[in-house]
Amino acid sequence: MQIIEPVRHVDLIPPKGERRVLMHSCCAPCAGELMEQMLANGIDLTIFFYNPNIHPKKEYEIRKEENIRFAEKMRIPFIDADYDIENWFARARGMEHEPERGIRCTACFSMRFERTALYAYEHGFKVITSSLGISRWKNMEQINQCGLRAASRYPDVTYWNYNWRKSGGSGRMYEIAKREAFYAQQYCGCIYSLRDTNTSRQSQGRKNVEIGETWYTEHLQEDT
């Protein structure tokens, strides 16, 4: 496997000293820092991509392919899970107008972690984690509670609630995104997030989000 030595090395020890980790990935920009740090620490990492919340399908495919591109570059196994968006809409029913970081997001995180934990249990992974919490736009406590609940359903599966933001992790995430010229998504992912993002943009006199338009460059920072 190709190991890109991080500029900022962090010593990582997964729960119970396990060296094999299944990481739920939400997108390449968020996952890049975790991928580099875990490989540098000799952790046997596998990526699990399960994000049926992402809408429309074009946006989903772009985000997934970017993650696959980086995983292949680093020779990390990539599990492409189902895009069962109908189940996601059923899960979110009645919460269409809830705010970001509210109960709809809790349901969304839980759905993704439940599938991750099930896969881990069925395939012998004892530790799971996620790239979701590295973004400053997310509620880390909300995410970790969903991960802990999902893992608790299965014996011998532990959720690793490491704070990936600390020691400059969030800043390093952007450095990697710019270095790799990742696709820069302009909203969280779901149709309701897209709706609310466009409403906010319109109130500021900005144009609506255009799928597939924006990519990280040396000067671009995430603005959603």
Number of C-alpha atoms within 10 A of each C-alpha: 9 13 16 13 12 16 10 11 13 16 8 15 15 19 16 9 9 13 18 17 24 27 25 24 28 24 25 26 30 25 26 23 25 23 25 19 23 22 19 18 16 13 17 14 20 21 25 24 22 22 28 22 27 23 19 14 13 12 16 19 14 17 23 19 14 18 25 22 14 18 20 14 13 16 15 18 15 18 17 13 14 10 17 12 16 11 13 19 17 9 14 20 11 10 15 12 13 14 13 16 14 13 14 20 21 17 16 21 21 21 21 24 27 20 17 27 29 16 17 23 19 10 10 13 20 22 24 31 27 27 20 21 24 24 20 10 14 15 17 19 12 17 21 23 15 21 26 21 16 24 26 14 14 15 9 13 20 25 26 20 19 16 13 22 18 11 12 11 20 17 14 19 22 23 20 20 24 20 12 18 17 24 22 24 23 21 19 18 20 20 16 21 22 19 14 15 18 19 15 14 14 12 10 9 9 11 12 15 16 11 15 14 10 15 17 21 17 11 6 14 14 14 9 11
